[in-house]
Amino acid sequence: MVNRPDRRTDNTQIRAFSASQNILNRADGSAKFNFGMYIHSFSDTSVICSVSGPIDVQIRDEKLDESTIEVIVRPVKGVAATKEKLIETILRTTFEPIILGGMMPRTLIQIVVQILKDDGCILAAAVNAISLALLDAGIPLKHMAAAITVMVDGRSGELVLDPTLEELQNAKSVHTFAFNNIQTKAYILLSNSDGIFNEEEYFNCHDLSVDAADKVQSFLRMAVESKKKKELQQAMEM
């Protein structure tokens, strides 16, 4: 039996998910996504995302045939540094092909990700939160994105799914994948790897991520359906 820092007993076990939408009044759409919330409060990762748009865009950033996508990542404390700027670039290049920007030319879609708590897998959590926030804002999308992180342990060589910060300290390599929800065969939207690894290790991480991301995708779909049911119920009661 494996003893992980947050009491999980298997290297392929994912922390529990939780999510909520429409939680910020001044945004067109918003969502919060958590890995581990409400289960082990000492080992959770939590982000909140707001979406504003389509809104006016500055002339220098204006695109004639599609919308401009802006991503801002804010750390738990202080101002954004190199790490956050890198995450911004990764997230923007992930979601630009997903958003149907051609339907909203010469406008801006602004996505703001606030990190609330980081105990590993913050990039995956951000992807999942953005997917929910974009849907909450009514932004047209080609498909949803669901993400998960896998690491290769530097001591044992084993694959560890959804690692915590403590586990990441021993990582030989870390891989975050995001997949869409409409292909019968998993289609990669994001593949971000860091560390030293070979081809076999990469594809082993990919294969493990496919099934795990499918669970995340099912959860996101369930969260959206639950929100829509509540909205319909509230409308009927009015």
Residue pairs with C-beta under 8 A, 6 or more apart in sequence:
1 9
2 8
2 9
2 10
2 11
3 9
4 11
4 13
4 160
4 164
4 167
5 43
5 164
5 166
5 167
6 15
6 36
6 40
6 42
6 43
6 164
7 40
8 15
11 158
11 159
11 160
11 161
12 159
12 161
12 208
12 212
13 161
13 162
14 35
14 148
14 161
14 162
14 212
14 215
14 216
15 35
15 36
15 39
15 40
15 43
15 44
15 45
15 162
16 35
16 36
16 37
16 38
16 39
17 33
17 34
17 35
17 216
17 219
18 33
18 34
18 37
18 38
19 31
19 32
19 33
19 34
19 128
19 129
19 132
19 219
19 220
19 223
20 31
20 32
20 223
21 29
21 30
21 31
21 32
21 132
21 133
21 135
21 136
21 223
21 224
21 227
22 29
22 30
22 31
22 136
22 227
23 30
23 31
23 32
23 48
24 30
24 48
24 50
27 50
27 51
27 52
27 133
27 137
28 51
28 52
28 53
28 137
28 138
29 50
29 51
29 133
29 134
29 135
29 136
29 137
29 138
29 139
30 48
30 49
30 50
30 51
30 133
30 136
30 137
31 48
31 49
31 129
31 130
31 131
31 132
31 133
31 136
32 46
32 47
32 48
32 49
32 116
32 129
33 46
33 47
33 49
33 125
33 128
33 129
33 132
34 44
34 45
34 46
34 47
34 125
35 44
35 45
35 46
35 119
35 120
35 121
35 124
35 125
35 162
36 43
36 44
36 45
36 119
37 44
37 46
42 119
43 119
43 164
44 117
44 119
45 117
45 118
45 119
45 120
45 121
45 122
45 125
46 115
46 116
46 117
46 125
47 113
47 114
47 115
47 116
47 122
47 125
47 126
47 129
48 113
48 114
48 116
48 129
49 111
49 112
49 113
49 114
49 126
49 129
49 130
49 132
49 133
50 111
50 112
50 114
50 133
51 109
51 110
51 111
51 112
51 130
51 133
51 134
51 136
51 137
51 139
52 108
52 109
52 110
52 112
52 137
53 67
53 104
53 107
53 108
53 109
53 110
53 137
53 139
54 67
54 104
54 107
54 108
54 109
54 139
55 107
55 108
55 109
55 110
56 107
56 108
57 67
57 68
57 106
57 107
57 108
58 108
61 68
61 70
61 108
62 68
62 106
63 101
63 105
63 106
64 105
64 106
65 102
65 105
66 101
66 102
66 104
66 105
67 99
67 101
67 104
67 105
67 106
67 107
67 108
67 109
68 101
68 107
68 108
68 109
69 92
69 95
69 96
69 99
69 101
69 109
69 111
70 92
70 108
70 109
70 110
70 111
71 88
71 89
71 91
71 92
71 95
71 111
71 112
71 113
72 80
72 88
72 110
72 111
72 112
72 113
73 80
73 84
73 85
73 87
73 88
73 91
73 113
73 115
73 126
74 80
74 84
74 112
74 113
74 114
74 115
75 81
75 83
75 84
75 115
76 115
76 116
76 117
76 118
80 88
87 113
87 122
87 123
87 126
90 123
90 190
90 192
91 111
91 113
91 123
91 126
91 127
91 130
94 127
94 145
94 178
94 189
94 190
95 111
95 130
95 134
95 145
97 142
97 189
98 141
98 142
98 143
98 145
98 180
98 189
99 109
99 134
99 139
99 140
99 141
99 142
100 140
100 141
100 142
101 109
103 140
104 140
109 139
111 130
111 133
111 134
113 126
113 129
113 130
115 122
115 126
118 165
119 164
119 165
120 149
120 162
120 163
120 164
120 165
120 167
120 168
121 148
121 149
121 162
121 163
121 176
123 147
123 149
123 176
123 192
124 147
124 148
124 149
124 162
124 176
124 178
125 147
127 145
127 146
127 147
127 178
127 190
128 145
128 146
128 147
128 216
128 220
130 145
131 144
131 145
131 146
131 220
132 220
132 223
132 224
134 141
135 141
135 144
135 224
136 227
142 180
142 182
143 180
143 181
143 182
144 180
144 181
144 217
144 220
144 221
145 178
145 179
145 180
145 181
145 189
145 190
146 178
146 179
146 181
146 213
146 214
146 216
146 217
146 220
147 176
147 177
147 178
147 179
147 190
147 213
147 216
148 161
148 162
148 176
148 177
148 209
148 212
148 213
148 216
149 161
149 162
149 163
149 174
149 175
149 176
149 177
150 159
150 160
150 161
150 162
150 163
150 174
150 175
150 176
150 177
150 205
150 208
150 209
150 212
151 159
151 160
151 163
151 167
151 168
151 171
151 172
151 173
151 174
151 175
152 158
152 159
152 160
152 171
152 172
152 173
152 174
152 175
152 195
152 197
152 201
152 205
153 159
153 160
153 167
153 170
153 171
153 172
154 170
154 171
154 172
155 170
157 172
159 204
159 205
159 208
160 167
160 171
161 208
161 209
161 212
162 212
163 171
163 174
168 174
171 195
172 195
172 196
172 197
173 193
173 194
173 195
173 196
173 197
173 201
173 205
174 193
174 194
174 195
175 191
175 192
175 193
175 194
175 197
175 202
175 205
175 206
175 209
176 190
176 191
176 192
176 193
177 188
177 190
177 191
177 205
177 206
177 209
177 210
177 213
178 188
178 189
178 190
178 213
179 186
179 187
179 188
179 189
179 209
179 210
179 213
179 214
179 217
180 187
180 189
181 217
181 221
186 210
186 213
186 214
188 206
191 206
193 202
197 205
